[in-house]
Amino acid sequence: MNSPVPPLAPSASPSSVSPSVRAWRRFRRNKLGYWSLLVFGVLVILSLFAEVLSNDKPLMVSFNGQYYFPLAKDYPEKTFGGDFETPTDYLDPFIRGKLNEGGNWAIYPPNPYGPKTINYFAKEPNPSAPSRDNLLGTDDRGRDLLAQLIYGFRLSVLFGVVLTVIGVIAGVLAGAIQGYAGGKTDLAFQRFIEVWGSMPQLYLLIIFSAIFTPSVPLLIVLLSLFGWMGLSAYIRAEFFRNRQLDYVRAAKALGVSNLQIMWRHILPNSMTPIVTFMPFEMGAAILALTSLDFLGLGVPPGTPSLGELLNQGKANIDAWWISISTFAVLVVTLLLLTLMGDALRDALDPRKADK
């Protein structure tokens, strides 16, 4: 007699799947947001290795049986058969000839120019149009445009990440204290935010740029003073709503401290506005840095930045390659961040149910 066949195990119901898994599934179903995340991630990772992708120094040199690594150490020109003790100019045709004769060899980056490298051997006056030597052309100082875009993109992304992290931390702290404490504490914070938000940011930046030497840390400090207020309003509303729920009242009845209630119970249930806020805040930070650099109030002169390139494009209307290339990088970056933010907002919306 045959034994009975055991019934098949039922498939996991949507209710048995964790909320984070359901949110990830919804995010992946948004093709624009998902592919934007992948493309943006690849671009950021590549920009972190900008020195390997675009540099005027070889990655590795074999000369007279010895190996050299110019990215890690500067070598005088005499090392490679030159006449001077000055640092080697690896774009010099004489040096390149020495590195390619008698069994010597050198491995160059895909783009053999750094962000500050001036191509003294260009065949056209600066700014020169795109050519085999400079794929996207040069700016009005003779610097390779592709190298500046790679390094400028990295600077913008890292600036946006740091400013977003600081803004999120400050905004969460302010909003959590307001929403959980309420009463006079909330009222005092709201009056302070109203006064602080009415401060003219541009005028303050102009004043501080005249007093202090422009630098990236100074910009981060100044912009961080105002970048937290948008998120604090959302966190305040979330803490106001959650502090009245039964699980918070039960935790208070059990003697749990206010700090533990805020950190372990309310904050995890208030993460939706934080996560959805971050791509848009990062895009705003990148746009702020670009605008300040365009006005000459941003990073120090000579630092590769998208805003400085846009300013060059405005000053050199005939050099269309400067404006178009920079504008394309900026638009693509902001578009990818916006699509990621929209996808995150839909994925974390509790009204969206798995099908």
C-alpha positions as CSV (number, residue, x, y, z in Angstrom):
1,M,0.0,0.0,0.0
2,N,1.4,3.4,-1.0
3,S,2.1,5.9,1.7
4,P,0.1,9.1,1.5
5,V,1.9,12.0,-0.3
6,P,2.6,14.8,2.2
7,P,1.0,18.1,1.3
8,L,3.1,20.8,-0.3
9,A,4.3,23.5,2.0
10,P,2.4,26.7,1.5
11,S,4.2,29.6,-0.1
12,A,5.2,32.4,2.2
13,S,2.4,34.9,2.4
14,P,3.1,38.6,1.9
15,S,2.5,39.2,5.6
16,S,5.3,36.8,6.5
17,V,7.9,38.8,4.6
18,S,9.7,41.6,6.4
19,P,8.9,45.2,5.5
20,S,12.4,45.9,4.2
21,V,12.2,42.9,1.8
22,R,8.8,44.1,0.5
23,A,10.2,47.7,0.1
24,W,13.2,46.3,-1.8
25,R,10.8,44.4,-4.1
26,R,8.8,47.5,-4.8
27,F,12.0,49.4,-5.5
28,R,13.2,46.9,-8.0
29,R,9.9,46.9,-9.8
30,N,10.5,50.6,-10.5
31,K,12.9,50.1,-13.4
32,L,13.9,53.8,-13.7
33,G,14.8,54.0,-10.1
34,Y,16.6,50.7,-10.0
35,W,18.7,51.3,-13.0
36,S,19.5,54.8,-11.9
37,L,20.9,53.3,-8.6
38,L,23.1,50.9,-10.6
39,V,24.3,53.6,-13.0
40,F,25.0,56.1,-10.3
41,G,26.8,53.5,-8.1
42,V,29.0,52.5,-11.0
43,L,29.9,56.2,-11.8
44,V,30.7,56.9,-8.1
45,I,32.9,53.8,-7.8
46,L,34.8,54.8,-11.0
47,S,35.2,58.3,-9.8
48,L,36.8,57.1,-6.6
49,F,39.6,55.6,-8.7
50,A,40.0,58.9,-10.7
51,E,43.8,58.8,-10.2
52,V,43.9,55.5,-12.0
53,L,41.6,56.5,-14.8
54,S,42.9,60.0,-15.5
55,N,46.4,61.1,-14.6
56,D,49.5,62.6,-16.2
57,K,51.7,60.1,-14.5
58,P,52.1,56.4,-15.6
59,L,50.7,53.7,-13.4
60,M,54.0,51.8,-13.7
61,V,57.3,52.2,-15.5
62,S,60.0,49.7,-16.3
63,F,63.3,51.6,-17.1
64,N,66.7,49.9,-17.4
65,G,65.5,46.8,-15.6
66,Q,64.0,48.7,-12.6
67,Y,60.4,49.3,-11.8
68,Y,58.9,52.7,-10.8
69,F,55.5,53.7,-9.6
70,P,55.1,57.5,-10.3
71,L,51.6,57.6,-8.7
72,A,53.1,56.9,-5.4
73,K,56.4,58.8,-5.7
74,D,57.8,61.7,-7.7
75,Y,60.9,60.9,-9.7
76,P,63.4,63.5,-11.1
77,E,63.8,63.7,-14.8
78,K,67.4,62.3,-14.6
79,T,65.9,59.0,-13.5
80,F,64.6,58.4,-17.0
81,G,67.5,59.9,-19.0
82,G,66.7,63.6,-18.7
83,D,68.9,66.5,-17.9
84,F,67.3,68.1,-14.8
85,E,66.5,67.3,-11.2
86,T,63.0,68.7,-11.6
87,P,59.9,66.3,-11.4
88,T,59.4,64.4,-14.6
89,D,57.0,65.6,-17.2
90,Y,55.6,62.4,-18.6
91,L,53.9,64.2,-21.4
92,D,57.2,65.5,-22.8
93,P,57.9,63.7,-26.1
94,F,61.6,63.3,-25.1
95,I,60.7,61.5,-21.9
96,R,58.1,59.4,-23.7
97,G,60.7,58.4,-26.2
98,K,63.1,57.4,-23.4
99,L,60.4,55.2,-21.8
100,N,59.7,53.4,-25.1
101,E,63.3,52.6,-26.2
102,G,65.6,49.7,-25.4
103,G,63.0,47.4,-23.8
104,N,61.7,50.1,-21.5
105,W,57.9,50.5,-21.2
106,A,55.3,52.4,-19.3
107,I,51.6,51.8,-18.5
108,Y,49.6,55.0,-18.8
109,P,46.0,55.7,-17.5
110,P,43.2,55.5,-20.1
111,N,43.2,59.3,-20.0
112,P,46.8,60.6,-19.7
113,Y,45.9,63.9,-18.1
114,G,45.3,65.1,-14.6
115,P,42.8,67.8,-13.5
116,K,45.5,70.5,-13.4
117,T,47.7,69.2,-16.3
118,I,48.2,71.8,-19.0
119,N,48.8,70.3,-22.4
120,Y,51.8,72.5,-23.6
121,F,52.1,70.3,-26.7
122,A,48.5,71.0,-28.0
123,K,48.3,71.7,-31.7
124,E,45.5,74.3,-31.4
125,P,45.2,77.4,-29.2
126,N,43.2,77.1,-26.0
127,P,40.4,76.3,-25.5
128,S,40.9,73.6,-28.1
129,A,38.1,71.5,-29.6
130,P,37.8,67.8,-28.9
131,S,40.6,65.8,-30.6
132,R,42.4,62.5,-30.4
133,D,44.7,63.9,-27.7
134,N,41.9,65.5,-25.6
135,L,38.7,63.6,-26.2
136,L,36.5,66.4,-24.8
137,G,38.8,69.3,-25.6
138,T,40.5,71.7,-23.3
139,D,39.5,74.7,-21.3
140,D,40.8,78.2,-21.7
141,R,43.9,77.3,-19.6
142,G,44.8,74.2,-21.6
143,R,43.6,71.7,-19.1
144,D,42.0,68.5,-20.2
145,L,38.2,68.7,-19.9
146,L,37.6,65.0,-19.4
147,A,40.0,64.9,-16.5
148,Q,38.3,67.9,-14.9
149,L,34.8,66.4,-15.3
150,I,36.0,63.1,-13.6
151,Y,37.5,64.8,-10.7
152,G,34.8,67.5,-10.5
153,F,32.1,64.8,-10.4
154,R,33.9,63.0,-7.5
155,L,34.2,66.2,-5.6
156,S,30.5,67.0,-6.1
157,V,29.4,63.6,-5.0
158,L,31.6,63.4,-1.9
159,F,30.6,66.9,-1.0
160,G,26.9,66.0,-1.4
161,V,27.4,62.8,0.7
162,V,29.1,64.6,3.6
163,L,26.6,67.5,3.6
164,T,23.7,65.0,3.5
165,V,25.0,62.9,6.4
166,I,25.5,66.0,8.5
167,G,22.1,67.4,7.6
168,V,20.4,64.1,8.4
169,I,22.0,63.8,11.8
170,A,21.2,67.3,12.8
171,G,17.7,67.2,11.3
172,V,16.9,63.9,13.1
173,L,18.1,65.2,16.4
174,A,16.2,68.5,16.2
175,G,13.0,66.9,14.9
176,A,13.1,64.1,17.4
177,I,13.5,66.5,20.4
178,Q,10.7,68.7,19.1
179,G,8.3,66.0,18.3
180,Y,8.8,63.9,21.4
181,A,9.0,66.7,24.0
182,G,6.4,69.0,22.5
183,G,5.1,71.9,24.6
184,K,7.4,74.8,25.3
185,T,10.4,72.9,24.0
186,D,8.8,72.5,20.6
187,L,7.6,76.1,20.6
188,A,11.1,77.4,21.4
189,F,12.6,75.3,18.6
190,Q,10.0,76.4,16.1
191,R,10.7,80.1,16.9
192,F,14.4,79.5,16.5
193,I,14.0,77.7,13.2
194,E,11.8,80.5,11.9
195,V,14.4,83.1,12.8
196,W,17.4,81.0,11.6
197,G,15.7,80.1,8.3
198,S,15.2,83.8,7.5
199,M,18.9,84.4,7.6
200,P,20.2,85.4,4.1
201,Q,22.5,82.4,3.3
202,L,24.0,84.0,0.2
203,Y,25.0,87.1,2.0
204,L,26.6,85.1,4.8
205,L,28.6,83.1,2.3
206,I,29.8,86.3,0.6
207,I,30.9,87.7,4.0
208,F,32.6,84.5,5.1
209,S,34.4,84.0,1.8
210,A,35.8,87.5,2.1
211,I,37.0,86.9,5.7
212,F,38.3,83.3,5.3
213,T,40.2,81.5,2.6
214,P,37.6,79.5,0.5
215,S,37.8,75.8,1.1
216,V,35.6,72.7,1.0
217,P,35.5,72.3,4.8
218,L,34.4,75.9,5.2
219,L,31.6,75.4,2.6
220,I,30.4,72.2,4.4
221,V,30.3,74.0,7.7
222,L,28.4,77.0,6.3
223,L,25.9,75.0,4.3
224,S,25.4,72.5,7.2
225,L,24.1,75.4,9.3
226,F,21.0,75.6,7.2
227,G,20.7,72.2,5.5
228,W,19.0,70.4,8.5
229,M,15.8,72.3,8.7
230,G,13.9,70.6,5.9
231,L,14.2,67.1,7.3
232,S,13.6,68.2,10.9
233,A,10.0,69.2,10.1
234,Y,9.3,65.7,8.8
235,I,10.9,64.0,11.7
236,R,9.0,66.3,14.1
237,A,5.7,65.2,12.6
238,E,6.6,61.5,12.7
239,F,7.6,61.7,16.4
240,F,4.4,63.7,17.2
241,R,2.3,60.9,15.6
242,N,4.2,58.0,17.0
243,R,4.5,59.2,20.6
244,Q,0.8,58.8,21.0
245,L,0.6,55.2,19.9
246,D,0.1,52.2,22.3
247,Y,3.6,50.7,22.0
248,V,5.1,54.0,23.2
249,R,2.7,54.2,26.1
250,A,3.4,50.6,27.0
251,A,7.2,51.3,27.0
252,K,6.7,54.3,29.3
253,A,4.6,52.2,31.7
254,L,7.4,49.6,31.8
255,G,9.8,52.3,32.9
256,V,11.8,52.5,29.7
257,S,13.8,55.8,29.5
258,N,12.8,58.5,27.1
259,L,16.1,58.2,25.2
260,Q,15.6,54.4,24.6
261,I,12.0,55.0,23.5
262,M,13.2,57.6,21.0
263,W,16.1,55.6,19.7
264,R,14.8,52.0,19.8
265,H,11.1,52.4,19.2
266,I,10.1,55.7,17.5
267,L,13.1,56.3,15.3
268,P,12.9,52.9,13.4
269,N,9.3,53.6,12.7
270,S,10.1,57.1,11.4
271,M,12.8,56.1,8.8
272,T,10.6,56.6,5.7
273,P,11.1,60.4,5.4
274,I,14.8,60.1,6.3
275,V,15.6,57.6,3.5
276,T,13.4,59.3,0.9
277,F,14.9,62.7,1.8
278,M,18.5,61.7,1.3
279,P,18.7,61.5,-2.6
280,F,16.9,64.9,-2.9
281,E,19.1,66.5,-0.3
282,M,22.2,65.2,-2.0
283,G,21.1,66.6,-5.3
284,A,20.4,70.0,-3.6
285,A,23.9,69.9,-2.1
286,I,25.6,69.2,-5.5
287,L,23.5,72.0,-7.1
288,A,24.5,74.4,-4.2
289,L,28.2,73.6,-4.7
290,T,27.9,74.1,-8.4
291,S,26.1,77.4,-8.0
292,L,28.7,78.8,-5.5
293,D,31.6,77.7,-7.7
294,F,29.9,79.4,-10.7
295,L,29.7,82.6,-8.7
296,G,33.3,82.3,-7.5
297,L,32.3,81.7,-3.8
298,G,33.0,78.0,-3.7
299,V,36.2,75.9,-3.7
300,P,39.6,77.5,-4.1
301,P,40.7,78.5,-7.6
302,G,42.2,75.7,-9.6
303,T,40.2,73.0,-7.9
304,P,38.3,71.0,-10.6
305,S,34.6,71.7,-10.2
306,L,31.5,71.7,-12.3
307,G,30.6,75.2,-11.4
308,E,33.9,76.6,-12.4
309,L,33.6,74.8,-15.8
310,L,30.2,76.3,-16.3
311,N,31.6,79.7,-15.6
312,Q,34.3,79.1,-18.2
313,G,31.6,78.0,-20.7
314,K,29.8,81.3,-20.1
315,A,33.1,83.2,-20.7
316,N,33.9,81.3,-23.8
317,I,30.7,81.0,-25.8
318,D,32.5,79.7,-28.9
319,A,34.0,76.8,-26.9
320,W,30.7,74.9,-26.9
321,W,32.3,71.6,-25.7
322,I,32.9,73.1,-22.3
323,S,29.3,74.1,-21.6
324,I,27.7,71.0,-23.2
325,S,29.9,68.4,-21.5
326,T,29.6,70.0,-18.0
327,F,25.9,70.6,-18.4
328,A,25.4,66.9,-19.5
329,V,27.3,65.6,-16.4
330,L,25.3,67.9,-14.0
331,V,21.9,67.0,-15.6
332,V,22.6,63.2,-15.6
333,T,23.8,63.3,-12.0
334,L,20.7,65.2,-10.8
335,L,18.4,63.1,-12.9
336,L,19.7,59.9,-11.5
337,L,19.3,61.2,-7.9
338,T,15.8,62.4,-8.6
339,L,14.7,59.0,-10.1
340,M,16.3,57.2,-7.2
341,G,14.4,59.4,-4.7
342,D,11.1,58.9,-6.5
343,A,11.6,55.1,-6.5
344,L,12.5,55.1,-2.8
345,R,9.5,57.2,-1.9
346,D,7.1,54.8,-3.7
347,A,8.9,51.8,-2.3
348,L,8.6,53.0,1.3
349,D,5.0,54.2,0.9
350,P,2.9,51.9,3.3
351,R,-0.1,52.3,1.0
352,K,1.8,50.4,-1.7
353,A,1.0,46.7,-1.4
354,D,2.8,43.7,-3.0
355,K,1.0,42.1,-5.8
